[in-house]
Amino acid sequence: MGFEAVKRNSSLDIIVQQIKEQIKKGILKPGEKLPSERKLASLLKVSRATVREAIQALAFSGYLETVQGKGTYISAIANQYDEIVRFFLDFSNYSLDYLMEVRIMLEGEFARLAALNATQEEMVEIEKLFNEIAKSKDLNTFVVKDLEFHLTIAKATHNPVMNRFMKIIGEMLYKETAKIIETSRDTRENTIETTRYLVQAIKHRNANQARELMSKHIMNIRVSLK
């Protein structure tokens, strides 16, 4: 395979892009099983934890599918999804500020619907991710887990269109990974505090409060990015 060793100070984004490139070139084909975390870590010269984060990100973005007990596979629609993402990126000459503005509008509604529609299992997963965010020891993990948290809330709406939109938003955010990680140095504590209340609002089916807290959370990040 054509994977290249990643420098220690490289961002997670480089690993994600390498896997995407293998899919785009047809080296990794739809339906094919992805090499194990151990093998990828060896090829890329990074830790298994870093590979695991990249796989999680790609799975939530729609490029990979993880089957419990069997492994991770290339999504059957990986190439088509990549074309959709490129369409949005090319069609919208957006700034990060514009994207955050859209997130305030959309994700507030995602949180509201998640509070109404989430199953008990989904609520457990949302709370589990929040705990992982709160306990994260480095900013890279903090940002990855935060995105996973937002994607899980979108999935809990049980609206497949909203779920797909959130995956596209997540893909767009990867372009700004370095900036978001840097900003997280100042916003981490505020994010944890607001998200803690957001989780409680979803658990207690308080839809309007969940919407307000999600909008407040993203608005605070938007302000800090300016």
Contacts in CASP RR format, 6 or more apart in sequence:
PFRMAT RR
TARGET T0000
AUTHOR 0000-0000-0000
METHOD contacts of the structure
MODEL  1
MGFEAVKRNSSLDIIVQQIKEQIKKGILKPGEKLPSERKLASLLKVSRAT
VREAIQALAFSGYLETVQGKGTYISAIANQYDEIVRFFLDFSNYSLDYLM
EVRIMLEGEFARLAALNATQEEMVEIEKLFNEIAKSKDLNTFVVKDLEFH
LTIAKATHNPVMNRFMKIIGEMLYKETAKIIETSRDTRENTIETTRYLVQ
AIKHRNANQARELMSKHIMNIRVSLK
1 22 0 8 1.000
1 27 0 8 1.000
1 28 0 8 1.000
1 35 0 8 1.000
1 43 0 8 1.000
2 22 0 8 1.000
2 27 0 8 1.000
2 43 0 8 1.000
3 18 0 8 1.000
3 22 0 8 1.000
3 40 0 8 1.000
3 43 0 8 1.000
3 44 0 8 1.000
4 18 0 8 1.000
4 44 0 8 1.000
5 43 0 8 1.000
5 44 0 8 1.000
5 45 0 8 1.000
6 14 0 8 1.000
6 15 0 8 1.000
6 18 0 8 1.000
6 44 0 8 1.000
6 45 0 8 1.000
6 46 0 8 1.000
8 46 0 8 1.000
11 140 0 8 1.000
11 177 0 8 1.000
11 178 0 8 1.000
11 181 0 8 1.000
12 50 0 8 1.000
12 53 0 8 1.000
12 54 0 8 1.000
12 57 0 8 1.000
12 140 0 8 1.000
12 144 0 8 1.000
12 177 0 8 1.000
13 174 0 8 1.000
13 177 0 8 1.000
13 178 0 8 1.000
15 44 0 8 1.000
15 46 0 8 1.000
15 50 0 8 1.000
15 51 0 8 1.000
15 54 0 8 1.000
16 54 0 8 1.000
16 57 0 8 1.000
16 58 0 8 1.000
16 174 0 8 1.000
18 44 0 8 1.000
19 28 0 8 1.000
19 34 0 8 1.000
19 54 0 8 1.000
19 58 0 8 1.000
19 63 0 8 1.000
19 64 0 8 1.000
20 58 0 8 1.000
20 63 0 8 1.000
20 82 0 8 1.000
22 28 0 8 1.000
23 63 0 8 1.000
23 74 0 8 1.000
23 78 0 8 1.000
23 79 0 8 1.000
23 82 0 8 1.000
24 79 0 8 1.000
24 82 0 8 1.000
28 34 0 8 1.000
28 74 0 8 1.000
29 74 0 8 1.000
30 74 0 8 1.000
30 75 0 8 1.000
30 76 0 8 1.000
30 77 0 8 1.000
30 78 0 8 1.000
30 79 0 8 1.000
31 73 0 8 1.000
31 74 0 8 1.000
31 75 0 8 1.000
31 76 0 8 1.000
32 73 0 8 1.000
32 74 0 8 1.000
33 71 0 8 1.000
33 72 0 8 1.000
33 73 0 8 1.000
33 74 0 8 1.000
34 40 0 8 1.000
34 55 0 8 1.000
34 64 0 8 1.000
34 71 0 8 1.000
34 72 0 8 1.000
34 73 0 8 1.000
34 74 0 8 1.000
35 43 0 8 1.000
37 48 0 8 1.000
37 51 0 8 1.000
37 52 0 8 1.000
37 55 0 8 1.000
38 48 0 8 1.000
40 51 0 8 1.000
41 47 0 8 1.000
41 48 0 8 1.000
41 50 0 8 1.000
41 51 0 8 1.000
44 50 0 8 1.000
44 51 0 8 1.000
53 140 0 8 1.000
53 141 0 8 1.000
53 144 0 8 1.000
55 64 0 8 1.000
55 66 0 8 1.000
55 72 0 8 1.000
56 144 0 8 1.000
56 148 0 8 1.000
57 144 0 8 1.000
57 147 0 8 1.000
57 148 0 8 1.000
57 174 0 8 1.000
58 64 0 8 1.000
59 65 0 8 1.000
59 66 0 8 1.000
59 72 0 8 1.000
60 147 0 8 1.000
60 148 0 8 1.000
60 151 0 8 1.000
60 167 0 8 1.000
60 170 0 8 1.000
61 81 0 8 1.000
61 167 0 8 1.000
61 170 0 8 1.000
61 171 0 8 1.000
62 75 0 8 1.000
62 77 0 8 1.000
62 78 0 8 1.000
62 81 0 8 1.000
62 167 0 8 1.000
63 74 0 8 1.000
63 75 0 8 1.000
63 78 0 8 1.000
63 81 0 8 1.000
63 82 0 8 1.000
64 72 0 8 1.000
64 73 0 8 1.000
64 74 0 8 1.000
64 75 0 8 1.000
64 78 0 8 1.000
65 72 0 8 1.000
65 73 0 8 1.000
65 74 0 8 1.000
65 75 0 8 1.000
66 72 0 8 1.000
66 73 0 8 1.000
67 73 0 8 1.000
75 81 0 8 1.000
84 168 0 8 1.000
85 168 0 8 1.000
85 171 0 8 1.000
85 172 0 8 1.000
88 168 0 8 1.000
88 172 0 8 1.000
89 172 0 8 1.000
89 175 0 8 1.000
92 98 0 8 1.000
94 172 0 8 1.000
96 176 0 8 1.000
96 179 0 8 1.000
96 225 0 8 1.000
97 222 0 8 1.000
97 225 0 8 1.000
97 226 0 8 1.000
99 169 0 8 1.000
99 172 0 8 1.000
99 173 0 8 1.000
100 218 0 8 1.000
100 221 0 8 1.000
100 222 0 8 1.000
100 225 0 8 1.000
101 222 0 8 1.000
102 169 0 8 1.000
103 169 0 8 1.000
103 218 0 8 1.000
103 222 0 8 1.000
104 215 0 8 1.000
104 218 0 8 1.000
104 219 0 8 1.000
104 222 0 8 1.000
106 162 0 8 1.000
106 165 0 8 1.000
106 166 0 8 1.000
106 169 0 8 1.000
107 150 0 8 1.000
107 153 0 8 1.000
107 154 0 8 1.000
107 166 0 8 1.000
107 214 0 8 1.000
107 215 0 8 1.000
107 218 0 8 1.000
108 210 0 8 1.000
108 211 0 8 1.000
108 212 0 8 1.000
108 214 0 8 1.000
108 215 0 8 1.000
108 218 0 8 1.000
109 162 0 8 1.000
109 211 0 8 1.000
110 150 0 8 1.000
110 153 0 8 1.000
110 154 0 8 1.000
110 157 0 8 1.000
110 162 0 8 1.000
110 166 0 8 1.000
110 214 0 8 1.000
111 153 0 8 1.000
111 198 0 8 1.000
111 201 0 8 1.000
111 202 0 8 1.000
111 210 0 8 1.000
111 211 0 8 1.000
111 213 0 8 1.000
111 214 0 8 1.000
112 207 0 8 1.000
112 208 0 8 1.000
112 210 0 8 1.000
112 211 0 8 1.000
112 214 0 8 1.000
113 156 0 8 1.000
113 157 0 8 1.000
113 158 0 8 1.000
113 159 0 8 1.000
113 162 0 8 1.000
113 207 0 8 1.000
114 122 0 8 1.000
114 126 0 8 1.000
114 153 0 8 1.000
114 154 0 8 1.000
114 156 0 8 1.000
114 157 0 8 1.000
114 202 0 8 1.000
114 210 0 8 1.000
115 201 0 8 1.000
115 202 0 8 1.000
115 204 0 8 1.000
115 205 0 8 1.000
115 206 0 8 1.000
115 207 0 8 1.000
115 209 0 8 1.000
115 210 0 8 1.000
116 205 0 8 1.000
116 207 0 8 1.000
117 156 0 8 1.000
117 157 0 8 1.000
117 158 0 8 1.000
118 126 0 8 1.000
118 156 0 8 1.000
118 202 0 8 1.000
119 156 0 8 1.000
122 152 0 8 1.000
122 155 0 8 1.000
122 156 0 8 1.000
123 156 0 8 1.000
123 202 0 8 1.000
123 203 0 8 1.000
125 152 0 8 1.000
126 149 0 8 1.000
126 152 0 8 1.000
126 153 0 8 1.000
126 156 0 8 1.000
126 199 0 8 1.000
126 202 0 8 1.000
127 199 0 8 1.000
127 203 0 8 1.000
129 145 0 8 1.000
129 148 0 8 1.000
129 149 0 8 1.000
129 152 0 8 1.000
130 149 0 8 1.000
130 195 0 8 1.000
130 196 0 8 1.000
130 199 0 8 1.000
132 145 0 8 1.000
133 142 0 8 1.000
133 145 0 8 1.000
133 146 0 8 1.000
133 149 0 8 1.000
133 191 0 8 1.000
133 192 0 8 1.000
133 195 0 8 1.000
134 192 0 8 1.000
134 196 0 8 1.000
136 142 0 8 1.000
136 145 0 8 1.000
139 181 0 8 1.000
139 184 0 8 1.000
139 185 0 8 1.000
139 188 0 8 1.000
140 181 0 8 1.000
142 184 0 8 1.000
142 188 0 8 1.000
143 177 0 8 1.000
143 180 0 8 1.000
143 181 0 8 1.000
143 184 0 8 1.000
146 191 0 8 1.000
146 195 0 8 1.000
147 170 0 8 1.000
147 173 0 8 1.000
149 195 0 8 1.000
150 166 0 8 1.000
150 170 0 8 1.000
151 166 0 8 1.000
151 167 0 8 1.000
151 170 0 8 1.000
153 166 0 8 1.000
153 202 0 8 1.000
153 214 0 8 1.000
154 162 0 8 1.000
154 163 0 8 1.000
154 165 0 8 1.000
154 166 0 8 1.000
154 167 0 8 1.000
155 163 0 8 1.000
155 166 0 8 1.000
156 202 0 8 1.000
157 163 0 8 1.000
173 180 0 8 1.000
179 225 0 8 1.000
180 225 0 8 1.000
183 221 0 8 1.000
183 224 0 8 1.000
183 225 0 8 1.000
184 191 0 8 1.000
186 224 0 8 1.000
187 220 0 8 1.000
187 221 0 8 1.000
187 224 0 8 1.000
190 220 0 8 1.000
191 217 0 8 1.000
191 220 0 8 1.000
191 221 0 8 1.000
194 213 0 8 1.000
194 216 0 8 1.000
194 217 0 8 1.000
194 220 0 8 1.000
195 217 0 8 1.000
197 209 0 8 1.000
197 213 0 8 1.000
198 210 0 8 1.000
198 213 0 8 1.000
198 214 0 8 1.000
198 217 0 8 1.000
201 207 0 8 1.000
201 209 0 8 1.000
201 210 0 8 1.000
201 213 0 8 1.000
202 210 0 8 1.000
END
